[in-house]
Amino acid sequence: MNDNDFRLIAITGKLAVYRKAANLTQEDMAKKLGITTATYNKKENNPDLFTYAEQVKIEEVFRSYLKDMPAIF
């Protein structure tokens, strides 16, 4: 495993934790991003697949629910 692999594991875990802490489902996040639930699931499990615009939107969504949230990406 290299550093990028560890970074991906850390981001993947954070996404699920923050999403659950915000009381959001993968379906909720998919709707907010304008993508299918299946696509969101795939991207949540491999965060490098998120576009920059999607990354920004995810952080905006989480910050609206979790005020003291640190950066994810």
C-alpha positions as a Markdown table, in Angstrom:
| # | Residue | x | y | z |
|---|---|---|---|---|
| 1 | Met | 0.0 | 0.0 | 0.0 |
| 2 | Asn | 1.2 | 3.5 | -0.8 |
| 3 | Asp | 0.3 | 6.9 | 0.7 |
| 4 | Asn | -2.5 | 7.5 | -1.8 |
| 5 | Asp | -4.1 | 4.2 | -0.8 |
| 6 | Phe | -4.1 | 5.2 | 2.9 |
| 7 | Arg | -5.5 | 8.7 | 1.9 |
| 8 | Leu | -8.4 | 7.0 | 0.0 |
| 9 | Ile | -9.2 | 4.7 | 2.9 |
| 10 | Ala | -9.3 | 7.7 | 5.3 |
| 11 | Ile | -11.5 | 9.8 | 3.0 |
| 12 | Thr | -13.8 | 6.8 | 2.3 |
| 13 | Gly | -14.3 | 6.3 | 6.1 |
| 14 | Lys | -14.9 | 10.0 | 6.7 |
| 15 | Leu | -17.5 | 10.3 | 4.0 |
| 16 | Ala | -19.6 | 7.5 | 5.5 |
| 17 | Val | -19.1 | 8.8 | 9.1 |
| 18 | Tyr | -20.0 | 12.4 | 8.2 |
| 19 | Arg | -23.0 | 11.4 | 6.1 |
| 20 | Lys | -24.3 | 9.2 | 8.9 |
| 21 | Ala | -23.6 | 12.0 | 11.5 |
| 22 | Ala | -25.6 | 14.4 | 9.3 |
| 23 | Asn | -28.4 | 11.8 | 9.3 |
| 24 | Leu | -28.3 | 11.5 | 5.5 |
| 25 | Thr | -28.6 | 8.4 | 3.4 |
| 26 | Gln | -26.7 | 7.7 | 0.3 |
| 27 | Glu | -29.9 | 8.4 | -1.6 |
| 28 | Asp | -30.1 | 11.8 | 0.1 |
| 29 | Met | -26.6 | 12.6 | -1.0 |
| 30 | Ala | -27.2 | 11.4 | -4.5 |
| 31 | Lys | -30.2 | 13.7 | -4.9 |
| 32 | Lys | -28.2 | 16.6 | -3.6 |
| 33 | Leu | -25.4 | 15.9 | -6.1 |
| 34 | Gly | -27.8 | 15.2 | -9.0 |
| 35 | Ile | -26.6 | 11.6 | -9.5 |
| 36 | Thr | -28.0 | 8.2 | -9.0 |
| 37 | Thr | -27.8 | 6.4 | -5.7 |
| 38 | Ala | -25.7 | 3.6 | -7.3 |
| 39 | Thr | -23.3 | 6.2 | -8.7 |
| 40 | Tyr | -23.0 | 7.9 | -5.3 |
| 41 | Asn | -22.4 | 4.5 | -3.6 |
| 42 | Lys | -19.6 | 3.7 | -6.1 |
| 43 | Lys | -18.0 | 7.1 | -5.6 |
| 44 | Glu | -18.3 | 7.0 | -1.8 |
| 45 | Asn | -16.4 | 3.8 | -1.9 |
| 46 | Asn | -13.8 | 5.3 | -4.3 |
| 47 | Pro | -13.7 | 9.1 | -3.6 |
| 48 | Asp | -11.2 | 9.8 | -6.4 |
| 49 | Leu | -14.2 | 9.3 | -8.7 |
| 50 | Phe | -15.9 | 12.5 | -7.4 |
| 51 | Thr | -15.4 | 15.5 | -9.6 |
| 52 | Tyr | -14.1 | 18.7 | -8.0 |
| 53 | Ala | -17.6 | 20.2 | -8.2 |
| 54 | Glu | -19.0 | 17.2 | -6.4 |
| 55 | Gln | -16.3 | 17.4 | -3.7 |
| 56 | Val | -17.2 | 21.1 | -3.1 |
| 57 | Lys | -20.9 | 20.3 | -2.9 |
| 58 | Ile | -20.4 | 17.4 | -0.5 |
| 59 | Glu | -18.4 | 19.7 | 1.9 |
| 60 | Glu | -21.1 | 22.4 | 1.6 |
| 61 | Val | -23.8 | 19.8 | 2.4 |
| 62 | Phe | -22.0 | 18.4 | 5.4 |
| 63 | Arg | -21.1 | 21.8 | 6.7 |
| 64 | Ser | -24.8 | 22.8 | 6.6 |
| 65 | Tyr | -25.5 | 19.9 | 9.0 |
| 66 | Leu | -22.2 | 19.7 | 10.9 |
| 67 | Lys | -21.0 | 23.2 | 11.7 |
| 68 | Asp | -17.5 | 22.2 | 13.1 |
| 69 | Met | -16.6 | 19.7 | 10.4 |
| 70 | Pro | -13.0 | 19.7 | 9.2 |
| 71 | Ala | -12.2 | 19.4 | 5.5 |
| 72 | Ile | -12.6 | 16.0 | 3.9 |
| 73 | Phe | -10.9 | 16.2 | 0.5 |
